[in-house]
Amino acid sequence: MTQHQRLGKLLQRKRGVTALEIIQLIGTVCPHKRLSDMKDMGWTILRQPIEGQKYGRYFGIPPKGVQQ
């Protein structure tokens, strides 16, 4: 399974995914580049801030016709 496929599954989780979780679970050192790649593939990426933190949770909506 590629990094993009794993990230797609994480983005569709009910609780979303943080940048740190992307680093740990996918094995990339550049999580924001992977998110940018997903946007280029047609994904809609949403960021929800976490109260009291400087980071947020990311959620993704796949492009039509793509099943993860």
N, C-alpha and C positions, 0 to 999 in steps of 0.2 A: 504494500500500500504506500502510495507516495505521500509526501508531506502535505500536499494540497488536499488529498482525499481525507487524511486524518484530521486536518484543520476543518474541513467541511463538516465532519461528524461532530467535532467539538463545538463549532459555531451553532449547530442546530440543537444542542442540549438545552434543556429547559432553563438551566442556570447560567448558560453562556460559558465564556472562557476569559481569563485574564491573560495579559501578556506573559506573566511569569509561568502560568500553566502551559502556554504555547511553547515556551522555551523548554520546560521540563518534559512535556508529553510528546512533543514532536521532534525535539532534538535540533532546533534551529537556534542560532544566536541573534537572529534578526526577525523577531515576530512581526514588526510593523511592515516589513517588506513582504512577508507571506500574506498579510492582510491586504496589502496593496495588490499583490498578484491575484488574489481572489476577486477583488473589485474589477480588475482588468478582464477576468473571466466572466463577468456579468453578475456576480454576487452583489447583494445589497448588504453592507456591513453597518450595523448600528452599535453605537457606544453608549452605555449607560453608566454615568458616574456613580461611584460608591461614596456615600456620605462619610465625611471625615478623612477621606483618602485622596491621594493625588492621581490614582489610577482608576480604571473602570473595567466593566465587563463588556465583552464584545458578543454580539449576536449576529447571525447571518441568515439571509433569505436567499436560497439558491435561484439561479435563473430558471425560467420555465423550461421544462423538459429534462431537467437534471435531477436524478434521484440519488440520494446518498444512503 
